[in-house]
Amino acid sequence: MAKPATNRPSTRIVPLRKGATLEMVRLTCPDTAQAMLIAESFGTAVVDSDGIRKLHERLIIETADSLSDGLGEKAMQIHLQRIVGAYVGSAHGAGQFYSRAVSEARDATAKSANDARDEDLDGPVGYDSAAQRKREFAADMGIQSHALRMAAEGAVAAYGQVIGEAWKPFDRPVENAGHSLDRKAAEAQLAALG
């Protein structure tokens, strides 16, 4: 005997766009030891990693203190969630850009080691080779992404102090613009048919 078909309510799965996490930042941005090595190797400025971190931690805490009379607990949490998310997202973007710059520098350096390639030879006397410029650019991006990492770490630490729980990125629903566009196109086509 066949079982009667049961109509189950369809559950709609909403895909989420994942926000950047502090762990993602730590995987892409140089830590303090690596930033020091970059600065020493390339003769760039040494950034005050602890100073950046502490300043941004203090900045978020003082911001929360100044807003505490005007915002309720949940509003404060949402506000700081967004601010800290911006710091973390910025550092993650810089870290990804740094990773690409390192890959390009490695590729250019490997190509310049091949003596048979005329386009990769050093430039005229007094000018750096393309590979050297790419290495220097990657070093600059490394220092910048490290500084942003320190700012993000300070902001995340402050969030924990103010809110009393660890910061987590807000995962927002992916807007499915394709469906609304398809629906609008279908409506326009049906309207044209009369």
KAZIDA-V876579 format. One record per residue. N is the residue number from 0. RES is the residue in three letters. SS is DSSP state (hx for helix, st for strand, lp for the rest). PSI is psi in degrees with one decimal (NA if undefined). Layout:
n=<N/N>
res=<RES/RES>
ss=<SS/SS>
psi=<PSI/PSI>
This chain:
n=<0/1/2/3/4/5/6/7/8/9/10/11/12/13/14/15/16/17/18/19/20/21/22/23/24/25/26/27/28/29/30/31/32/33/34/35/36/37/38/39/40/41/42/43/44/45/46/47/48/49/50/51/52/53/54/55/56/57/58/59/60/61/62/63/64/65/66/67/68/69/70/71/72/73/74/75/76/77/78/79/80/81/82/83/84/85/86/87/88/89/90/91/92/93/94/95/96/97/98/99/100/101/102/103/104/105/106/107/108/109/110/111/112/113/114/115/116/117/118/119/120/121/122/123/124/125/126/127/128/129/130/131/132/133/134/135/136/137/138/139/140/141/142/143/144/145/146/147/148/149/150/151/152/153/154/155/156/157/158/159/160/161/162/163/164/165/166/167/168/169/170/171/172/173/174/175/176/177/178/179/180/181/182/183/184/185/186/187/188/189/190/191/192/193>
res=<MET/ALA/LYS/PRO/ALA/THR/ASN/ARG/PRO/SER/THR/ARG/ILE/VAL/PRO/LEU/ARG/LYS/GLY/ALA/THR/LEU/GLU/MET/VAL/ARG/LEU/THR/CYS/PRO/ASP/THR/ALA/GLN/ALA/MET/LEU/ILE/ALA/GLU/SER/PHE/GLY/THR/ALA/VAL/VAL/ASP/SER/ASP/GLY/ILE/ARG/LYS/LEU/HIS/GLU/ARG/LEU/ILE/ILE/GLU/THR/ALA/ASP/SER/LEU/SER/ASP/GLY/LEU/GLY/GLU/LYS/ALA/MET/GLN/ILE/HIS/LEU/GLN/ARG/ILE/VAL/GLY/ALA/TYR/VAL/GLY/SER/ALA/HIS/GLY/ALA/GLY/GLN/PHE/TYR/SER/ARG/ALA/VAL/SER/GLU/ALA/ARG/ASP/ALA/THR/ALA/LYS/SER/ALA/ASN/ASP/ALA/ARG/ASP/GLU/ASP/LEU/ASP/GLY/PRO/VAL/GLY/TYR/ASP/SER/ALA/ALA/GLN/ARG/LYS/ARG/GLU/PHE/ALA/ALA/ASP/MET/GLY/ILE/GLN/SER/HIS/ALA/LEU/ARG/MET/ALA/ALA/GLU/GLY/ALA/VAL/ALA/ALA/TYR/GLY/GLN/VAL/ILE/GLY/GLU/ALA/TRP/LYS/PRO/PHE/ASP/ARG/PRO/VAL/GLU/ASN/ALA/GLY/HIS/SER/LEU/ASP/ARG/LYS/ALA/ALA/GLU/ALA/GLN/LEU/ALA/ALA/LEU/GLY>
ss=<lp/lp/lp/lp/lp/lp/lp/lp/lp/lp/lp/lp/lp/lp/lp/st/st/lp/lp/lp/lp/hx/hx/hx/hx/hx/hx/hx/lp/lp/lp/hx/hx/hx/hx/hx/hx/hx/hx/hx/hx/hx/lp/lp/lp/lp/lp/lp/hx/hx/hx/hx/hx/hx/hx/hx/hx/hx/hx/hx/hx/hx/hx/hx/hx/hx/hx/lp/lp/lp/lp/lp/hx/hx/hx/hx/hx/hx/hx/hx/hx/hx/hx/hx/hx/hx/hx/hx/hx/hx/hx/hx/hx/hx/hx/hx/hx/hx/hx/hx/hx/hx/hx/hx/hx/hx/hx/hx/hx/hx/hx/hx/lp/lp/lp/lp/lp/hx/hx/hx/lp/lp/lp/lp/lp/lp/lp/lp/lp/hx/hx/hx/hx/hx/hx/hx/hx/hx/hx/hx/hx/hx/hx/hx/hx/hx/hx/hx/hx/hx/hx/hx/hx/hx/hx/hx/hx/hx/hx/hx/hx/hx/hx/lp/lp/lp/lp/lp/lp/lp/lp/st/st/lp/lp/lp/hx/hx/hx/hx/hx/hx/hx/hx/hx/hx/hx/hx/hx/hx/hx/hx/hx/lp>
psi=<135.4/142.5/141.3/144.4/134.7/135.9/110.7/141.4/132.5/133.0/134.0/124.6/121.5/113.5/145.4/140.7/115.1/134.7/161.2/142.9/165.4/-32.5/-38.9/-38.3/-45.2/-28.3/-26.3/-24.5/142.9/145.7/-177.3/-43.4/-43.5/-37.9/-39.3/-42.0/-41.6/-47.6/-42.3/-41.6/-33.8/-2.1/34.1/172.7/142.4/122.5/150.6/85.4/-50.0/-37.9/-42.4/-46.8/-49.2/-39.8/-44.1/-32.1/-47.5/-39.0/-46.1/-40.7/-43.7/-35.6/-45.7/-41.1/-43.1/-25.3/-7.0/-33.2/-29.2/-17.6/140.8/174.5/-48.0/-40.6/-39.3/-43.4/-45.5/-44.0/-49.8/-32.8/-45.1/-43.3/-49.1/-38.1/-36.4/-42.1/-46.7/-42.8/-40.0/-45.3/-39.7/-42.6/-41.9/-38.5/-40.0/-41.2/-41.0/-43.9/-41.0/-39.8/-38.7/-42.9/-43.8/-38.6/-41.3/-44.3/-46.0/-38.2/-40.9/-40.1/-37.1/-19.1/-14.9/110.5/-17.8/-1.6/107.2/-37.0/-14.6/6.3/159.7/153.2/-175.0/159.6/133.3/-8.3/144.8/155.1/164.4/-37.9/-41.5/-42.3/-39.8/-37.2/-42.0/-38.4/-43.9/-38.6/-44.8/-43.1/-32.8/-44.6/-42.4/-45.3/-31.8/-44.9/-42.2/-33.1/-44.3/-39.5/-43.0/-41.9/-39.0/-41.9/-41.1/-41.3/-41.3/-40.3/-45.0/-38.7/-42.6/-47.1/-28.9/11.7/160.8/142.8/138.0/144.2/149.9/121.2/108.7/149.3/141.8/127.2/126.5/78.5/-25.8/-40.7/-43.1/-34.5/-42.2/-41.9/-42.6/-39.6/-41.6/-41.3/-40.1/-39.6/-42.3/-37.9/-36.4/-28.9/-15.6/NA>
